[in-house]
Each structure stands twice: as C-alpha cells, then as structure tokens.
Amino acid sequence: MRNNRAIKYLLDSYEELKKVSWPTRKQLIRDTLIVVVSSAVITAFIAVVDFGLSKVLEFLVSAQG
C-alpha cells in the first residue's frame, strides 16, 4: 500500500514538471547575474556598515578607558 502511494506521488510530480514553463538559457543567465550582483552589492553594504560601526565602537571604548 505504501509503495503504491510513493509511486503515485512520483508519477504525479513528473506530470506536474511537464507543465512547468522553464526559462530560456538567456533568461536563466540574466536572472543569475542579477542575483549574484545584488548579493555582492548587499554584502559590500553590510561590510561597510559593519566596519564603520566597529570603528565607532572602538572609538567609544578607547575614549572611555
């Protein structure tokens, strides 16, 4: 019984995958580049903010001690 459910699930999943609108190679490359560039920009922004805040914290700690 359990085996039949697993096979039915796999067959149904395969049928659904046939209905998917897959991106073209050009769309896939463009979208991947957008994700990579966006990730790099956000990473750089967070790094700059982190560096700045650590310098402010260092200044505050050294001024106090």
CHARMM-style PDB file with segment names, atoms N, HN, CA, C and O in Angstrom:
ATOM      1  N   MET     1       0.823  -1.191   0.000  1.00  0.00      PROA
ATOM      2  CA  MET     1       0.000   0.000   0.000  1.00  0.00      PROA
ATOM      3  C   MET     1       0.869   1.258   0.000  1.00  0.00      PROA
ATOM      4  O   MET     1       0.652   2.176  -0.791  1.00  0.00      PROA
ATOM      5  N   ARG     2       1.844   1.286   0.887  1.00  0.00      PROA
ATOM      6  HN  ARG     2       2.021   0.541   1.530  1.00  0.00      PROA
ATOM      7  CA  ARG     2       2.705   2.456   0.989  1.00  0.00      PROA
ATOM      8  C   ARG     2       3.524   2.653  -0.288  1.00  0.00      PROA
ATOM      9  O   ARG     2       3.746   3.786  -0.714  1.00  0.00      PROA
ATOM     10  N   ASN     3       3.966   1.569  -0.889  1.00  0.00      PROA
ATOM     11  HN  ASN     3       3.786   0.648  -0.543  1.00  0.00      PROA
ATOM     12  CA  ASN     3       4.750   1.627  -2.120  1.00  0.00      PROA
ATOM     13  C   ASN     3       3.932   2.249  -3.249  1.00  0.00      PROA
ATOM     14  O   ASN     3       4.461   3.030  -4.040  1.00  0.00      PROA
ATOM     15  N   ASN     4       2.638   1.906  -3.331  1.00  0.00      PROA
ATOM     16  HN  ASN     4       2.208   1.272  -2.689  1.00  0.00      PROA
ATOM     17  CA  ASN     4       1.773   2.470  -4.369  1.00  0.00      PROA
ATOM     18  C   ASN     4       1.642   3.980  -4.210  1.00  0.00      PROA
ATOM     19  O   ASN     4       1.616   4.702  -5.206  1.00  0.00      PROA
ATOM     20  N   ARG     5       1.559   4.466  -2.981  1.00  0.00      PROA
ATOM     21  HN  ARG     5       1.580   3.879  -2.171  1.00  0.00      PROA
ATOM     22  CA  ARG     5       1.435   5.904  -2.733  1.00  0.00      PROA
ATOM     23  C   ARG     5       2.705   6.628  -3.165  1.00  0.00      PROA
ATOM     24  O   ARG     5       2.641   7.725  -3.719  1.00  0.00      PROA
ATOM     25  N   ALA     6       3.843   6.022  -2.916  1.00  0.00      PROA
ATOM     26  HN  ALA     6       3.895   5.131  -2.465  1.00  0.00      PROA
ATOM     27  CA  ALA     6       5.113   6.642  -3.296  1.00  0.00      PROA
ATOM     28  C   ALA     6       5.235   6.717  -4.818  1.00  0.00      PROA
ATOM     29  O   ALA     6       5.660   7.733  -5.367  1.00  0.00      PROA
ATOM     30  N   ILE     7       4.863   5.640  -5.484  1.00  0.00      PROA
ATOM     31  HN  ILE     7       4.518   4.814  -5.038  1.00  0.00      PROA
ATOM     32  CA  ILE     7       4.925   5.614  -6.949  1.00  0.00      PROA
ATOM     33  C   ILE     7       3.942   6.619  -7.531  1.00  0.00      PROA
ATOM     34  O   ILE     7       4.275   7.331  -8.478  1.00  0.00      PROA
ATOM     35  N   LYS     8       2.738   6.688  -6.979  1.00  0.00      PROA
ATOM     36  HN  LYS     8       2.467   6.110  -6.209  1.00  0.00      PROA
ATOM     37  CA  LYS     8       1.748   7.654  -7.461  1.00  0.00      PROA
ATOM     38  C   LYS     8       2.260   9.085  -7.275  1.00  0.00      PROA
ATOM     39  O   LYS     8       2.097   9.927  -8.158  1.00  0.00      PROA
ATOM     40  N   TYR     9       2.874   9.351  -6.136  1.00  0.00      PROA
ATOM     41  HN  TYR     9       3.007   8.667  -5.418  1.00  0.00      PROA
ATOM     42  CA  TYR     9       3.421  10.677  -5.872  1.00  0.00      PROA
ATOM     43  C   TYR     9       4.483  11.038  -6.909  1.00  0.00      PROA
ATOM     44  O   TYR     9       4.475  12.145  -7.447  1.00  0.00      PROA
ATOM     45  N   LEU    10       5.383  10.122  -7.187  1.00  0.00      PROA
ATOM     46  HN  LEU    10       5.389   9.222  -6.750  1.00  0.00      PROA
ATOM     47  CA  LEU    10       6.447  10.375  -8.161  1.00  0.00      PROA
ATOM     48  C   LEU    10       5.875  10.589  -9.562  1.00  0.00      PROA
ATOM     49  O   LEU    10       6.327  11.477 -10.285  1.00  0.00      PROA
ATOM     50  N   LEU    11       4.897   9.791  -9.948  1.00  0.00      PROA
ATOM     51  HN  LEU    11       4.530   9.069  -9.361  1.00  0.00      PROA
ATOM     52  CA  LEU    11       4.273   9.955 -11.262  1.00  0.00      PROA
ATOM     53  C   LEU    11       3.535  11.285 -11.367  1.00  0.00      PROA
ATOM     54  O   LEU    11       3.617  11.962 -12.392  1.00  0.00      PROA
ATOM     55  N   ASP    12       2.817  11.661 -10.314  1.00  0.00      PROA
ATOM     56  HN  ASP    12       2.751  11.111  -9.481  1.00  0.00      PROA
ATOM     57  CA  ASP    12       2.115  12.944 -10.305  1.00  0.00      PROA
ATOM     58  C   ASP    12       3.103  14.106 -10.372  1.00  0.00      PROA
ATOM     59  O   ASP    12       2.864  15.094 -11.067  1.00  0.00      PROA
ATOM     60  N   SER    13       4.198  13.984  -9.655  1.00  0.00      PROA
ATOM     61  HN  SER    13       4.393  13.181  -9.090  1.00  0.00      PROA
ATOM     62  CA  SER    13       5.216  15.037  -9.685  1.00  0.00      PROA
ATOM     63  C   SER    13       5.811  15.174 -11.080  1.00  0.00      PROA
ATOM     64  O   SER    13       6.045  16.284 -11.557  1.00  0.00      PROA
ATOM     65  N   TYR    14       6.053  14.049 -11.722  1.00  0.00      PROA
ATOM     66  HN  TYR    14       5.863  13.147 -11.334  1.00  0.00      PROA
ATOM     67  CA  TYR    14       6.594  14.073 -13.084  1.00  0.00      PROA
ATOM     68  C   TYR    14       5.615  14.756 -14.040  1.00  0.00      PROA
ATOM     69  O   TYR    14       6.031  15.538 -14.894  1.00  0.00      PROA
ATOM     70  N   GLU    15       4.351  14.474 -13.906  1.00  0.00      PROA
ATOM     71  HN  GLU    15       4.013  13.839 -13.212  1.00  0.00      PROA
ATOM     72  CA  GLU    15       3.338  15.106 -14.755  1.00  0.00      PROA
ATOM     73  C   GLU    15       3.292  16.617 -14.528  1.00  0.00      PROA
ATOM     74  O   GLU    15       3.144  17.382 -15.480  1.00  0.00      PROA
ATOM     75  N   GLU    16       3.418  17.047 -13.280  1.00  0.00      PROA
ATOM     76  HN  GLU    16       3.539  16.425 -12.506  1.00  0.00      PROA
ATOM     77  CA  GLU    16       3.415  18.477 -12.984  1.00  0.00      PROA
ATOM     78  C   GLU    16       4.653  19.158 -13.571  1.00  0.00      PROA
ATOM     79  O   GLU    16       4.572  20.294 -14.038  1.00  0.00      PROA
ATOM     80  N   LEU    17       5.786  18.476 -13.549  1.00  0.00      PROA
ATOM     81  HN  LEU    17       5.852  17.553 -13.170  1.00  0.00      PROA
ATOM     82  CA  LEU    17       7.014  19.060 -14.109  1.00  0.00      PROA
ATOM     83  C   LEU    17       6.900  19.286 -15.615  1.00  0.00      PROA
ATOM     84  O   LEU    17       7.557  20.173 -16.160  1.00  0.00      PROA
ATOM     85  N   LYS    18       6.082  18.501 -16.282  1.00  0.00      PROA
ATOM     86  HN  LYS    18       5.548  17.781 -15.839  1.00  0.00      PROA
ATOM     87  CA  LYS    18       5.863  18.698 -17.715  1.00  0.00      PROA
ATOM     88  C   LYS    18       5.143  20.020 -17.993  1.00  0.00      PROA
ATOM     89  O   LYS    18       5.288  20.596 -19.071  1.00  0.00      PROA
ATOM     90  N   LYS    19       4.365  20.497 -17.011  1.00  0.00      PROA
ATOM     91  HN  LYS    19       4.247  20.029 -16.135  1.00  0.00      PROA
ATOM     92  CA  LYS    19       3.576  21.713 -17.180  1.00  0.00      PROA
ATOM     93  C   LYS    19       4.366  22.990 -16.857  1.00  0.00      PROA
ATOM     94  O   LYS    19       3.898  24.096 -17.125  1.00  0.00      PROA
ATOM     95  N   VAL    20       5.541  22.833 -16.292  1.00  0.00      PROA
ATOM     96  HN  VAL    20       5.921  21.934 -16.075  1.00  0.00      PROA
ATOM     97  CA  VAL    20       6.342  23.985 -15.868  1.00  0.00      PROA
ATOM     98  C   VAL    20       6.842  24.752 -17.081  1.00  0.00      PROA
ATOM     99  O   VAL    20       7.252  24.164 -18.081  1.00  0.00      PROA
ATOM    100  N   SER    21       6.801  26.069 -16.975  1.00  0.00      PROA
ATOM    101  HN  SER    21       6.468  26.547 -16.162  1.00  0.00      PROA
ATOM    102  CA  SER    21       7.351  26.927 -18.022  1.00  0.00      PROA
ATOM    103  C   SER    21       8.809  27.218 -17.655  1.00  0.00      PROA
ATOM    104  O   SER    21       9.087  28.103 -16.847  1.00  0.00      PROA
ATOM    105  N   TRP    22       9.721  26.476 -18.247  1.00  0.00      PROA
ATOM    106  HN  TRP    22       9.495  25.757 -18.903  1.00  0.00      PROA
ATOM    107  CA  TRP    22      11.133  26.605 -17.914  1.00  0.00      PROA
ATOM    108  C   TRP    22      11.720  27.832 -18.601  1.00  0.00      PROA
ATOM    109  O   TRP    22      11.339  28.141 -19.730  1.00  0.00      PROA
ATOM    110  N   PRO    23      12.643  28.540 -17.942  1.00  0.00      PROA
ATOM    111  CA  PRO    23      13.247  29.724 -18.557  1.00  0.00      PROA
ATOM    112  C   PRO    23      14.205  29.333 -19.679  1.00  0.00      PROA
ATOM    113  O   PRO    23      14.742  28.226 -19.711  1.00  0.00      PROA
ATOM    114  N   THR    24      14.399  30.280 -20.598  1.00  0.00      PROA
ATOM    115  HN  THR    24      13.962  31.179 -20.572  1.00  0.00      PROA
ATOM    116  CA  THR    24      15.385  30.044 -21.649  1.00  0.00      PROA
ATOM    117  C   THR    24      16.771  30.214 -21.049  1.00  0.00      PROA
ATOM    118  O   THR    24      16.920  30.712 -19.933  1.00  0.00      PROA
ATOM    119  N   ARG    25      17.764  29.804 -21.787  1.00  0.00      PROA
ATOM    120  HN  ARG    25      17.643  29.400 -22.693  1.00  0.00      PROA
ATOM    121  CA  ARG    25      19.149  29.939 -21.314  1.00  0.00      PROA
ATOM    122  C   ARG    25      19.485  31.409 -21.067  1.00  0.00      PROA
ATOM    123  O   ARG    25      20.141  31.744 -20.081  1.00  0.00      PROA
ATOM    124  N   LYS    26      19.033  32.287 -21.969  1.00  0.00      PROA
ATOM    125  HN  LYS    26      18.500  32.016 -22.770  1.00  0.00      PROA
ATOM    126  CA  LYS    26      19.306  33.722 -21.845  1.00  0.00      PROA
ATOM    127  C   LYS    26      18.658  34.284 -20.576  1.00  0.00      PROA
ATOM    128  O   LYS    26      19.289  35.049 -19.847  1.00  0.00      PROA
ATOM    129  N   GLN    27      17.402  33.909 -20.311  1.00  0.00      PROA
ATOM    130  HN  GLN    27      16.890  33.287 -20.904  1.00  0.00      PROA
ATOM    131  CA  GLN    27      16.717  34.368 -19.105  1.00  0.00      PROA
ATOM    132  C   GLN    27      17.417  33.855 -17.847  1.00  0.00      PROA
ATOM    133  O   GLN    27      17.575  34.586 -16.869  1.00  0.00      PROA
ATOM    134  N   LEU    28      17.830  32.603 -17.888  1.00  0.00      PROA
ATOM    135  HN  LEU    28      17.702  32.009 -18.682  1.00  0.00      PROA
ATOM    136  CA  LEU    28      18.488  31.998 -16.738  1.00  0.00      PROA
ATOM    137  C   LEU    28      19.793  32.712 -16.419  1.00  0.00      PROA
ATOM    138  O   LEU    28      20.075  33.001 -15.256  1.00  0.00      PROA
ATOM    139  N   ILE    29      20.592  32.997 -17.444  1.00  0.00      PROA
ATOM    140  HN  ILE    29      20.363  32.763 -18.389  1.00  0.00      PROA
ATOM    141  CA  ILE    29      21.864  33.699 -17.245  1.00  0.00      PROA
ATOM    142  C   ILE    29      21.613  35.103 -16.707  1.00  0.00      PROA
ATOM    143  O   ILE    29      22.291  35.542 -15.778  1.00  0.00      PROA
ATOM    144  N   ARG    30      20.634  35.819 -17.291  1.00  0.00      PROA
ATOM    145  HN  ARG    30      20.083  35.463 -18.046  1.00  0.00      PROA
ATOM    146  CA  ARG    30      20.325  37.179 -16.842  1.00  0.00      PROA
ATOM    147  C   ARG    30      19.882  37.183 -15.385  1.00  0.00      PROA
ATOM    148  O   ARG    30      20.360  37.991 -14.589  1.00  0.00      PROA
ATOM    149  N   ASP    31      18.983  36.296 -15.042  1.00  0.00      PROA
ATOM    150  HN  ASP    31      18.595  35.639 -15.689  1.00  0.00      PROA
ATOM    151  CA  ASP    31      18.471  36.249 -13.675  1.00  0.00      PROA
ATOM    152  C   ASP    31      19.564  35.843 -12.682  1.00  0.00      PROA
ATOM    153  O   ASP    31      19.611  36.357 -11.564  1.00  0.00      PROA
ATOM    154  N   THR    32      20.431  34.929 -13.087  1.00  0.00      PROA
ATOM    155  HN  THR    32      20.393  34.512 -13.995  1.00  0.00      PROA
ATOM    156  CA  THR    32      21.536  34.520 -12.225  1.00  0.00      PROA
ATOM    157  C   THR    32      22.483  35.686 -11.988  1.00  0.00      PROA
ATOM    158  O   THR    32      22.938  35.894 -10.863  1.00  0.00      PROA
ATOM    159  N   LEU    33      22.786  36.450 -13.035  1.00  0.00      PROA
ATOM    160  HN  LEU    33      22.416  36.281 -13.948  1.00  0.00      PROA
ATOM    161  CA  LEU    33      23.655  37.617 -12.876  1.00  0.00      PROA
ATOM    162  C   LEU    33      23.014  38.657 -11.959  1.00  0.00      PROA
ATOM    163  O   LEU    33      23.705  39.283 -11.155  1.00  0.00      PROA
ATOM    164  N   ILE    34      21.714  38.842 -12.073  1.00  0.00      PROA
ATOM    165  HN  ILE    34      21.153  38.334 -12.726  1.00  0.00      PROA
ATOM    166  CA  ILE    34      21.023  39.783 -11.192  1.00  0.00      PROA
ATOM    167  C   ILE    34      21.174  39.348  -9.738  1.00  0.00      PROA
ATOM    168  O   ILE    34      21.436  40.177  -8.867  1.00  0.00      PROA
ATOM    169  N   VAL    35      21.013  38.069  -9.473  1.00  0.00      PROA
ATOM    170  HN  VAL    35      20.800  37.395 -10.181  1.00  0.00      PROA
ATOM    171  CA  VAL    35      21.136  37.565  -8.103  1.00  0.00      PROA
ATOM    172  C   VAL    35      22.566  37.719  -7.593  1.00  0.00      PROA
ATOM    173  O   VAL    35      22.773  38.135  -6.453  1.00  0.00      PROA
ATOM    174  N   VAL    36      23.553  37.388  -8.424  1.00  0.00      PROA
ATOM    175  HN  VAL    36      23.384  37.049  -9.350  1.00  0.00      PROA
ATOM    176  CA  VAL    36      24.955  37.478  -7.997  1.00  0.00      PROA
ATOM    177  C   VAL    36      25.351  38.931  -7.730  1.00  0.00      PROA
ATOM    178  O   VAL    36      25.977  39.225  -6.712  1.00  0.00      PROA
ATOM    179  N   VAL    37      24.989  39.835  -8.637  1.00  0.00      PROA
ATOM    180  HN  VAL    37      24.480  39.596  -9.463  1.00  0.00      PROA
ATOM    181  CA  VAL    37      25.332  41.252  -8.455  1.00  0.00      PROA
ATOM    182  C   VAL    37      24.612  41.828  -7.240  1.00  0.00      PROA
ATOM    183  O   VAL    37      25.216  42.548  -6.445  1.00  0.00      PROA
ATOM    184  N   SER    38      23.333  41.518  -7.091  1.00  0.00      PROA
ATOM    185  HN  SER    38      22.842  40.933  -7.736  1.00  0.00      PROA
ATOM    186  CA  SER    38      22.588  42.007  -5.926  1.00  0.00      PROA
ATOM    187  C   SER    38      23.208  41.501  -4.630  1.00  0.00      PROA
ATOM    188  O   SER    38      23.343  42.255  -3.667  1.00  0.00      PROA
ATOM    189  N   SER    39      23.578  40.248  -4.607  1.00  0.00      PROA
ATOM    190  HN  SER    39      23.468  39.635  -5.390  1.00  0.00      PROA
ATOM    191  CA  SER    39      24.207  39.681  -3.414  1.00  0.00      PROA
ATOM    192  C   SER    39      25.531  40.368  -3.108  1.00  0.00      PROA
ATOM    193  O   SER    39      25.836  40.645  -1.948  1.00  0.00      PROA
ATOM    194  N   ALA    40      26.318  40.642  -4.143  1.00  0.00      PROA
ATOM    195  HN  ALA    40      26.070  40.417  -5.086  1.00  0.00      PROA
ATOM    196  CA  ALA    40      27.604  41.316  -3.943  1.00  0.00      PROA
ATOM    197  C   ALA    40      27.404  42.730  -3.408  1.00  0.00      PROA
ATOM    198  O   ALA    40      28.128  43.161  -2.511  1.00  0.00      PROA
ATOM    199  N   VAL    41      26.425  43.456  -3.953  1.00  0.00      PROA
ATOM    200  HN  VAL    41      25.836  43.106  -4.681  1.00  0.00      PROA
ATOM    201  CA  VAL    41      26.163  44.820  -3.506  1.00  0.00      PROA
ATOM    202  C   VAL    41      25.699  44.825  -2.043  1.00  0.00      PROA
ATOM    203  O   VAL    41      26.175  45.627  -1.240  1.00  0.00      PROA
ATOM    204  N   ILE    42      24.789  43.945  -1.711  1.00  0.00      PROA
ATOM    205  HN  ILE    42      24.402  43.293  -2.363  1.00  0.00      PROA
ATOM    206  CA  ILE    42      24.296  43.878  -0.332  1.00  0.00      PROA
ATOM    207  C   ILE    42      25.409  43.469   0.621  1.00  0.00      PROA
ATOM    208  O   ILE    42      25.515  44.012   1.721  1.00  0.00      PROA
ATOM    209  N   THR    43      26.239  42.516   0.208  1.00  0.00      PROA
ATOM    210  HN  THR    43      26.153  42.076  -0.685  1.00  0.00      PROA
ATOM    211  CA  THR    43      27.365  42.088   1.034  1.00  0.00      PROA
ATOM    212  C   THR    43      28.331  43.235   1.269  1.00  0.00      PROA
ATOM    213  O   THR    43      28.796  43.431   2.391  1.00  0.00      PROA
ATOM    214  N   ALA    44      28.641  44.002   0.217  1.00  0.00      PROA
ATOM    215  HN  ALA    44      28.263  43.843  -0.695  1.00  0.00      PROA
ATOM    216  CA  ALA    44      29.540  45.141   0.358  1.00  0.00      PROA
ATOM    217  C   ALA    44      28.945  46.185   1.298  1.00  0.00      PROA
ATOM    218  O   ALA    44      29.652  46.734   2.142  1.00  0.00      PROA
ATOM    219  N   PHE    45      27.656  46.461   1.158  1.00  0.00      PROA
ATOM    220  HN  PHE    45      27.080  46.015   0.473  1.00  0.00      PROA
ATOM    221  CA  PHE    45      26.991  47.434   2.033  1.00  0.00      PROA
ATOM    222  C   PHE    45      27.070  46.997   3.490  1.00  0.00      PROA
ATOM    223  O   PHE    45      27.411  47.796   4.363  1.00  0.00      PROA
ATOM    224  N   ILE    46      26.759  45.743   3.753  1.00  0.00      PROA
ATOM    225  HN  ILE    46      26.482  45.094   3.044  1.00  0.00      PROA
ATOM    226  CA  ILE    46      26.805  45.240   5.129  1.00  0.00      PROA
ATOM    227  C   ILE    46      28.231  45.287   5.668  1.00  0.00      PROA
ATOM    228  O   ILE    46      28.435  45.604   6.839  1.00  0.00      PROA
ATOM    229  N   ALA    47      29.222  44.975   4.828  1.00  0.00      PROA
ATOM    230  HN  ALA    47      29.056  44.717   3.876  1.00  0.00      PROA
ATOM    231  CA  ALA    47      30.619  45.020   5.263  1.00  0.00      PROA
ATOM    232  C   ALA    47      31.030  46.449   5.632  1.00  0.00      PROA
ATOM    233  O   ALA    47      31.707  46.659   6.639  1.00  0.00      PROA
ATOM    234  N   VAL    48      30.624  47.423   4.826  1.00  0.00      PROA
ATOM    235  HN  VAL    48      30.074  47.252   4.008  1.00  0.00      PROA
ATOM    236  CA  VAL    48      30.959  48.824   5.111  1.00  0.00      PROA
ATOM    237  C   VAL    48      30.290  49.280   6.401  1.00  0.00      PROA
ATOM    238  O   VAL    48      30.923  49.931   7.232  1.00  0.00      PROA
ATOM    239  N   VAL    49      29.021  48.945   6.573  1.00  0.00      PROA
ATOM    240  HN  VAL    49      28.507  48.415   5.898  1.00  0.00      PROA
ATOM    241  CA  VAL    49      28.310  49.320   7.798  1.00  0.00      PROA
ATOM    242  C   VAL    49      28.957  48.648   9.005  1.00  0.00      PROA
ATOM    243  O   VAL    49      29.140  49.289  10.040  1.00  0.00      PROA
ATOM    244  N   ASP    50      29.300  47.385   8.891  1.00  0.00      PROA
ATOM    245  HN  ASP    50      29.151  46.865   8.050  1.00  0.00      PROA
ATOM    246  CA  ASP    50      29.938  46.652   9.983  1.00  0.00      PROA
ATOM    247  C   ASP    50      31.284  47.285  10.335  1.00  0.00      PROA
ATOM    248  O   ASP    50      31.594  47.482  11.510  1.00  0.00      PROA
ATOM    249  N   PHE    51      32.070  47.599   9.325  1.00  0.00      PROA
ATOM    250  HN  PHE    51      31.818  47.439   8.370  1.00  0.00      PROA
ATOM    251  CA  PHE    51      33.373  48.227   9.565  1.00  0.00      PROA
ATOM    252  C   PHE    51      33.195  49.574  10.263  1.00  0.00      PROA
ATOM    253  O   PHE    51      33.890  49.877  11.232  1.00  0.00      PROA
ATOM    254  N   GLY    52      32.261  50.375   9.762  1.00  0.00      PROA
ATOM    255  HN  GLY    52      31.697  50.129   8.974  1.00  0.00      PROA
ATOM    256  CA  GLY    52      32.014  51.683  10.357  1.00  0.00      PROA
ATOM    257  C   GLY    52      31.565  51.589  11.800  1.00  0.00      PROA
ATOM    258  O   GLY    52      32.061  52.320  12.658  1.00  0.00      PROA
ATOM    259  N   LEU    53      30.633  50.699  12.073  1.00  0.00      PROA
ATOM    260  HN  LEU    53      30.230  50.106  11.377  1.00  0.00      PROA
ATOM    261  CA  LEU    53      30.153  50.540  13.445  1.00  0.00      PROA
ATOM    262  C   LEU    53      31.241  50.018  14.373  1.00  0.00      PROA
ATOM    263  O   LEU    53      31.303  50.418  15.535  1.00  0.00      PROA
ATOM    264  N   SER    54      32.096  49.132  13.880  1.00  0.00      PROA
ATOM    265  HN  SER    54      32.046  48.807  12.935  1.00  0.00      PROA
ATOM    266  CA  SER    54      33.181  48.631  14.731  1.00  0.00      PROA
ATOM    267  C   SER    54      34.173  49.744  15.053  1.00  0.00      PROA
ATOM    268  O   SER    54      34.703  49.796  16.163  1.00  0.00      PROA
ATOM    269  N   LYS    55      34.431  50.640  14.092  1.00  0.00      PROA
ATOM    270  HN  LYS    55      34.001  50.598  13.190  1.00  0.00      PROA
ATOM    271  CA  LYS    55      35.330  51.771  14.351  1.00  0.00      PROA
ATOM    272  C   LYS    55      34.701  52.735  15.359  1.00  0.00      PROA
ATOM    273  O   LYS    55      35.397  53.246  16.237  1.00  0.00      PROA
ATOM    274  N   VAL    56      33.396  52.989  15.244  1.00  0.00      PROA
ATOM    275  HN  VAL    56      32.831  52.574  14.531  1.00  0.00      PROA
ATOM    276  CA  VAL    56      32.709  53.851  16.205  1.00  0.00      PROA
ATOM    277  C   VAL    56      32.776  53.226  17.594  1.00  0.00      PROA
ATOM    278  O   VAL    56      33.032  53.926  18.574  1.00  0.00      PROA
ATOM    279  N   LEU    57      32.554  51.937  17.687  1.00  0.00      PROA
ATOM    280  HN  LEU    57      32.346  51.369  16.891  1.00  0.00      PROA
ATOM    281  CA  LEU    57      32.603  51.250  18.972  1.00  0.00      PROA
ATOM    282  C   LEU    57      34.017  51.290  19.552  1.00  0.00      PROA
ATOM    283  O   LEU    57      34.186  51.517  20.750  1.00  0.00      PROA
ATOM    284  N   GLU    58      35.025  51.073  18.723  1.00  0.00      PROA
ATOM    285  HN  GLU    58      34.888  50.888  17.750  1.00  0.00      PROA
ATOM    286  CA  GLU    58      36.412  51.171  19.189  1.00  0.00      PROA
ATOM    287  C   GLU    58      36.686  52.565  19.745  1.00  0.00      PROA
ATOM    288  O   GLU    58      37.303  52.704  20.802  1.00  0.00      PROA
ATOM    289  N   PHE    59      36.232  53.589  19.042  1.00  0.00      PROA
ATOM    290  HN  PHE    59      35.731  53.476  18.184  1.00  0.00      PROA
ATOM    291  CA  PHE    59      36.435  54.967  19.471  1.00  0.00      PROA
ATOM    292  C   PHE    59      35.774  55.213  20.836  1.00  0.00      PROA
ATOM    293  O   PHE    59      36.373  55.812  21.729  1.00  0.00      PROA
ATOM    294  N   LEU    60      34.530  54.738  20.977  1.00  0.00      PROA
ATOM    295  HN  LEU    60      34.043  54.252  20.251  1.00  0.00      PROA
ATOM    296  CA  LEU    60      33.815  54.946  22.229  1.00  0.00      PROA
ATOM    297  C   LEU    60      34.479  54.224  23.385  1.00  0.00      PROA
ATOM    298  O   LEU    60      34.558  54.763  24.489  1.00  0.00      PROA
ATOM    299  N   VAL    61      34.960  53.008  23.147  1.00  0.00      PROA
ATOM    300  HN  VAL    61      34.897  52.571  22.250  1.00  0.00      PROA
ATOM    301  CA  VAL    61      35.604  52.240  24.204  1.00  0.00      PROA
ATOM    302  C   VAL    61      36.936  52.879  24.575  1.00  0.00      PROA
ATOM    303  O   VAL    61      37.254  52.978  25.760  1.00  0.00      PROA
ATOM    304  N   SER    62      37.723  53.316  23.592  1.00  0.00      PROA
ATOM    305  HN  SER    62      37.464  53.235  22.630  1.00  0.00      PROA
ATOM    306  CA  SER    62      39.027  53.924  23.887  1.00  0.00      PROA
ATOM    307  C   SER    62      38.869  55.287  24.551  1.00  0.00      PROA
ATOM    308  O   SER    62      39.704  55.661  25.374  1.00  0.00      PROA
ATOM    309  N   ALA    63      37.830  56.034  24.219  1.00  0.00      PROA
ATOM    310  HN  ALA    63      37.152  55.730  23.550  1.00  0.00      PROA
ATOM    311  CA  ALA    63      37.611  57.349  24.818  1.00  0.00      PROA
ATOM    312  C   ALA    63      37.180  57.217  26.270  1.00  0.00      PROA
ATOM    313  O   ALA    63      37.434  58.107  27.083  1.00  0.00      PROA
ATOM    314  N   GLN    64      36.535  56.121  26.591  1.00  0.00      PROA
ATOM    315  HN  GLN    64      36.329  55.399  25.931  1.00  0.00      PROA
ATOM    316  CA  GLN    64      36.038  55.920  27.927  1.00  0.00      PROA
ATOM    317  C   GLN    64      37.134  55.405  28.861  1.00  0.00      PROA
ATOM    318  O   GLN    64      37.137  55.712  30.053  1.00  0.00      PROA
ATOM    319  N   GLY    65      38.061  54.624  28.314  1.00  0.00      PROA
ATOM    320  HN  GLY    65      38.059  54.374  27.346  1.00  0.00      PROA
ATOM    321  CA  GLY    65      39.060  53.961  29.160  1.00  0.00      PROA
ATOM    322  C   GLY    65      40.300  54.722  29.251  1.00  0.00      PROA
ATOM    323  OT1 GLY    65      41.237  54.296  29.926  1.00  0.00      PROA
TER     324      GLY     65
END
